[in-house]
């Protein structure tokens, strides 16, 4: 296939203080066997040499476009990228990650052959001392919209992330990423998925997700409640969108479980006004009638305890933790 006969893929890469990684990322895009790409690098106010590195790479490859803005967060970067993208297809890559040379050729071929709106692939978690394949196998799977939402709920094959996918451009028409928010992927994922009629999954890993200490999702301490609270609020927005559009009856299940995890951690920490606010928010979510839709009887019992017997639940949980620690010791 000649480059001129292939539709254009726009790859949006947010860049922020990634001087040690961004060249590896961009060169993996430059080496794609699917050549009709535009590589949109958007520097989000980096204070290191990231922008200079992007500029030098642009001199090597005319497909690279470089933009810079004051620091506004990854949501704002992606919004700018969407406004600049000229391709019929969209892809997203994080600047500290990289992809196999045939990733976009593989995804686009499947999209064309299967008449899909979205094609996803397995990925590799590149940890410090090992590589872990996530979702790998030998199969090619197809999902209807309904089945895709269920896979998203179960976090099997179809994930909230943007970076393991190739999208038809029109799926993002009218979508705006929230700015200055964490977990913006969670908030918008039901919006683009609701427009897709068919999703295809390639079980061969093509994307390499770099796990490094200090990054947003991998350097979090177990006591960082603000981070967990942001996830709960993002899932609540996801759930609200699904309910309003009658898309995903079981979306509340993941929100319920995440609220319970946050409440359990709060029970082991000193009481502060901020933690009390988090607790009140989580309990308000749990008390909703359909908060455990799609979950089993054990979760329904837990909902009853949390909603109507909070004091009993707190004593049971703390006692259980002390008993576990005593036995381990």
C-alpha positions as CSV (number, residue, x, y, z in Angstrom):
1,X,0.0,0.0,0.0
2,X,1.4,3.4,-1.0
3,X,1.3,6.3,1.5
4,X,-0.8,8.5,-0.8
5,X,-3.6,5.9,-0.9
6,X,-3.9,5.6,2.8
7,X,-6.1,7.8,4.9
8,X,-4.4,10.2,7.2
9,X,-4.0,9.3,10.9
10,X,-3.5,12.1,13.4
11,X,-1.5,11.1,16.4
12,X,-1.8,13.5,19.4
13,X,1.0,13.5,21.9
14,X,0.8,15.6,25.1
15,X,4.3,16.6,26.3
16,X,5.1,17.8,29.7
17,X,8.6,17.6,31.3
18,X,9.4,14.5,29.3
19,X,12.9,15.2,28.1
20,X,14.2,11.8,29.1
21,X,11.4,9.9,27.2
22,X,9.9,12.0,24.4
23,X,12.5,11.2,21.7
24,X,12.0,7.5,22.2
25,X,8.2,8.0,21.9
26,X,8.4,10.2,18.8
27,X,10.9,8.0,17.0
28,X,8.6,5.0,17.5
29,X,6.0,7.1,15.6
30,X,8.4,8.1,12.9
31,X,9.2,4.5,12.2
32,X,5.6,3.4,11.7
33,X,5.1,1.1,8.7
34,X,1.8,3.0,8.2
35,X,3.4,6.2,7.0
36,X,0.5,8.6,6.3
37,X,0.6,10.2,9.8
38,X,0.6,13.6,11.2
39,X,2.4,13.7,14.5
40,X,1.0,16.5,16.7
41,X,3.3,17.3,19.6
42,X,1.9,19.7,22.1
43,X,4.2,21.0,24.9
44,X,2.2,21.9,28.0
45,X,4.5,24.5,29.5
46,X,7.5,22.2,30.2
47,X,10.2,23.6,32.3
48,X,12.9,21.2,31.0
49,X,14.2,20.6,27.4
50,X,11.2,18.8,26.1
51,X,10.1,21.6,23.7
52,X,13.6,21.9,22.2
53,X,13.8,18.1,21.6
54,X,10.4,18.2,19.9
55,X,11.7,21.1,17.7
56,X,14.8,19.1,16.7
57,X,12.7,16.0,15.8
58,X,10.5,18.2,13.6
59,X,13.5,19.2,11.6
60,X,14.0,15.5,10.7
61,X,10.4,14.6,9.7
62,X,7.9,16.9,7.9
63,X,5.0,14.9,9.4
64,X,5.7,16.4,12.8
65,X,3.8,19.5,14.0
66,X,4.9,21.1,17.2
67,X,2.8,23.5,19.4
68,X,3.3,25.0,22.8
69,X,1.0,26.4,25.4
70,X,1.2,27.5,29.0
71,X,0.6,24.7,31.5
72,X,-3.1,23.8,31.5
73,X,-3.1,20.0,31.9
74,X,-3.6,17.0,29.6
75,X,-7.3,17.7,29.0
76,X,-6.5,21.1,27.5
77,X,-3.7,19.6,25.4
78,X,-6.1,17.0,24.0
79,X,-8.7,19.6,23.2
80,X,-6.1,21.6,21.3
81,X,-5.0,18.5,19.5
82,X,-8.5,17.6,18.5
83,X,-8.9,21.2,17.0
84,X,-5.6,20.8,15.1
85,X,-6.1,17.2,13.8
86,X,-6.7,16.9,10.1
87,X,-6.9,13.1,9.8
88,X,-9.8,10.8,9.2
89,X,-8.6,8.7,12.1
90,X,-7.3,9.7,15.6
91,X,-4.7,8.1,17.9
92,X,-3.3,9.2,21.2
93,X,0.1,8.4,22.7
94,X,1.6,9.5,26.0
95,X,5.1,11.0,25.7
96,X,6.8,8.6,28.1
97,X,5.5,5.5,26.2
98,X,6.3,4.0,22.8
99,X,4.7,1.8,20.2
100,X,5.6,-1.1,17.9
101,X,6.5,-0.1,14.4
102,X,3.4,-1.9,12.9
103,X,0.9,-0.8,15.5
104,X,-1.1,1.6,13.3
105,X,-0.8,-0.6,10.2
106,X,-2.2,-3.5,12.2
107,X,-5.1,-1.4,13.7
108,X,-6.0,0.3,10.5
109,X,-6.1,-3.0,8.5
110,X,-8.5,-4.4,11.1
111,X,-10.6,-1.3,11.0
112,X,-10.9,-1.5,7.2
113,X,-11.5,-5.3,7.1
114,X,-14.0,-5.4,9.9
115,X,-15.7,-2.0,9.2
116,X,-15.1,-1.0,12.8
117,X,-15.3,2.4,14.5
118,X,-12.6,1.7,17.1
119,X,-9.8,-0.9,17.1
120,X,-8.0,-1.6,20.4
121,X,-4.9,-3.7,21.1
122,X,-3.2,-5.4,24.0
123,X,-0.3,-3.6,25.7
124,X,2.8,-4.2,27.6
125,X,3.4,-2.7,31.1
126,X,7.0,-1.8,31.1
127,X,8.0,-1.9,34.7
128,X,11.5,-1.2,36.1
129,X,12.6,-4.8,36.1
130,X,10.1,-6.7,34.0
131,X,7.6,-6.5,31.2
132,X,4.0,-7.6,31.8
133,X,1.6,-8.3,28.9
134,X,-1.9,-7.0,29.5
135,X,-4.7,-8.6,27.5
136,X,-2.5,-10.6,25.2
137,X,-3.5,-13.7,23.3
138,X,-4.1,-15.0,19.8
139,X,-7.7,-13.9,19.2
140,X,-9.4,-11.0,17.3
141,X,-12.6,-10.1,19.1
142,X,-15.6,-8.1,17.9
143,X,-17.9,-6.2,20.2
144,X,-21.3,-4.5,19.6
145,X,-21.9,-1.3,21.5
146,X,-23.7,-3.0,24.3
147,X,-21.0,-5.7,24.7
148,X,-18.3,-3.0,24.5
149,X,-19.8,-1.2,27.5
150,X,-19.9,-4.4,29.5
151,X,-16.3,-5.1,28.6
152,X,-15.4,-1.6,29.7
153,X,-17.2,-2.1,33.0
154,X,-15.3,-5.3,33.6
155,X,-12.0,-3.7,32.4
156,X,-11.5,-6.6,30.0
157,X,-10.1,-5.9,26.5
158,X,-11.8,-2.4,26.2
159,X,-10.2,0.1,28.7
160,X,-10.9,3.7,29.5
161,X,-7.5,4.7,28.2
162,X,-7.1,6.4,24.8
163,X,-3.6,5.3,23.9
164,X,-4.3,1.6,23.0
165,X,-6.8,2.5,20.3
166,X,-7.4,3.9,16.8
167,X,-10.6,5.9,16.4
168,X,-12.7,7.2,13.5
169,X,-12.4,10.9,13.8
170,X,-16.1,11.6,14.0
171,X,-16.4,9.8,17.3
172,X,-14.9,12.8,18.9
173,X,-17.1,15.4,17.3
174,X,-18.7,17.5,20.1
175,X,-16.5,16.0,22.8
176,X,-14.5,18.3,25.1
177,X,-12.0,16.9,27.6
178,X,-12.4,18.4,31.1
179,X,-9.5,20.7,31.9
180,X,-7.5,20.7,35.2
181,X,-9.0,17.4,36.1
182,X,-7.4,14.0,36.7
183,X,-8.9,10.9,35.0
184,X,-10.3,12.8,32.1
185,X,-10.2,9.6,30.1
186,X,-12.7,8.0,32.5
187,X,-15.0,11.0,32.1
188,X,-15.1,11.0,28.3
189,X,-14.9,7.2,27.5
190,X,-18.6,6.6,27.4
191,X,-19.1,9.6,25.2
192,X,-17.0,8.2,22.3
193,X,-18.0,4.6,22.9
194,X,-21.7,5.6,22.7
195,X,-21.1,6.6,19.1
196,X,-19.5,3.3,18.0
197,X,-21.4,0.5,16.4
198,X,-18.5,-2.0,16.4
199,X,-15.3,-2.2,18.4
200,X,-12.6,-4.7,17.4
201,X,-9.9,-5.9,19.8
202,X,-6.4,-7.2,18.7
203,X,-4.9,-9.4,21.4
204,X,-1.3,-8.8,20.2
205,X,0.4,-6.2,22.4
206,X,1.5,-3.2,20.3
207,X,1.7,-0.4,22.8
208,X,4.3,0.0,25.6
209,X,3.1,1.7,28.7
210,X,5.9,2.9,30.8
211,X,5.5,2.5,34.6
212,X,7.8,4.9,36.3
213,X,7.9,6.2,39.9
214,X,6.5,9.7,40.3
215,X,4.1,9.5,37.4
216,X,0.4,10.4,38.0
217,X,-0.9,6.8,38.2
218,X,2.1,4.9,39.4
219,X,3.8,7.1,42.1
220,X,0.7,7.4,44.2
221,X,1.0,6.5,47.9
222,X,-1.7,4.4,49.4
223,X,-2.6,7.3,51.7
224,X,-3.1,9.8,48.8
225,X,-6.8,10.2,49.3
226,X,-7.1,13.2,46.9
227,X,-6.1,11.0,44.0
228,X,-8.6,8.4,44.9
229,X,-11.3,11.0,45.4
230,X,-10.7,12.4,41.9
231,X,-11.2,8.9,40.5
232,X,-14.5,8.6,42.4
233,X,-15.7,11.9,41.0
234,X,-14.7,11.0,37.5
235,X,-16.5,7.7,37.7
236,X,-19.6,9.6,39.0
237,X,-19.6,11.8,35.9
238,X,-19.2,8.7,33.7
239,X,-22.1,7.0,35.5
240,X,-24.3,10.2,35.2
241,X,-23.7,10.4,31.4
242,X,-24.6,6.7,31.0
243,X,-27.8,7.1,33.0
244,X,-28.9,10.2,31.2
245,X,-28.4,8.6,27.8
246,X,-29.7,5.1,28.8
247,X,-26.5,3.5,27.7
248,X,-25.0,1.4,30.4
249,X,-27.2,0.1,33.2
250,X,-24.3,-1.5,35.1
251,X,-22.0,1.5,35.1
252,X,-22.8,2.2,38.8
253,X,-21.0,-1.0,39.9
254,X,-17.5,0.2,39.4
255,X,-18.4,3.5,41.0
256,X,-19.8,1.7,44.0
257,X,-16.7,-0.5,44.5
258,X,-14.4,2.5,44.1
259,X,-16.4,4.4,46.8
260,X,-16.1,1.5,49.2
261,X,-12.3,1.3,48.6
262,X,-12.0,5.0,49.4
263,X,-14.2,4.8,52.5
264,X,-12.2,1.8,53.8
265,X,-9.0,3.7,53.6
266,X,-10.5,6.8,55.2
267,X,-11.5,4.7,58.2
268,X,-7.8,4.0,58.9
269,X,-6.8,7.7,58.8
270,X,-7.2,10.6,61.3
271,X,-10.4,12.6,60.7
272,X,-10.0,15.9,58.8
273,X,-12.6,18.2,57.2
274,X,-11.4,17.2,53.8
275,X,-11.7,13.5,54.6
276,X,-15.2,14.1,56.1
277,X,-16.2,15.7,52.8
278,X,-14.9,12.7,50.8
279,X,-16.8,10.3,53.2
280,X,-20.0,12.2,52.8
281,X,-19.8,12.2,49.0
282,X,-19.1,8.5,48.8
283,X,-21.9,7.7,51.2
284,X,-24.3,9.8,49.1
285,X,-23.3,7.8,46.0
286,X,-23.7,4.4,47.8
287,X,-27.2,5.4,49.1
288,X,-28.5,5.8,45.6
289,X,-31.1,3.1,44.8
290,X,-29.3,1.6,41.8
291,X,-25.7,2.0,43.0
292,X,-25.1,-1.8,43.1
293,X,-26.8,-2.6,39.8
294,X,-25.1,-5.6,38.2
295,X,-23.3,-6.6,41.4
296,X,-23.9,-9.7,43.6
297,X,-25.7,-10.2,46.9
298,X,-22.6,-9.5,49.0
299,X,-22.4,-6.0,47.6
300,X,-26.1,-5.5,48.3
301,X,-25.5,-6.5,51.9
302,X,-22.5,-4.1,52.0
303,X,-24.7,-1.3,50.6
304,X,-27.2,-1.9,53.4
305,X,-24.5,-1.8,56.0
306,X,-22.9,1.4,54.6
307,X,-26.2,3.2,54.0
308,X,-28.1,2.3,57.1
309,X,-25.6,0.9,59.7
310,X,-22.5,3.1,59.2
311,X,-21.4,2.9,62.8
312,X,-21.6,-0.9,62.8
313,X,-19.7,-1.1,59.5
314,X,-16.9,1.1,60.8
315,X,-16.4,-1.0,63.9
316,X,-16.5,-4.2,61.9
317,X,-14.0,-3.0,59.3
318,X,-11.5,-1.6,61.9
319,X,-11.9,-4.8,64.0
320,X,-11.3,-6.9,60.9
321,X,-8.1,-5.0,60.0
322,X,-6.8,-5.3,63.5
323,X,-7.5,-9.0,63.5
324,X,-5.8,-9.5,60.2
325,X,-2.7,-7.5,61.3
326,X,-2.5,-9.5,64.5
327,X,-2.6,-12.8,62.7
328,X,0.0,-11.7,60.1
329,X,2.3,-10.5,62.9
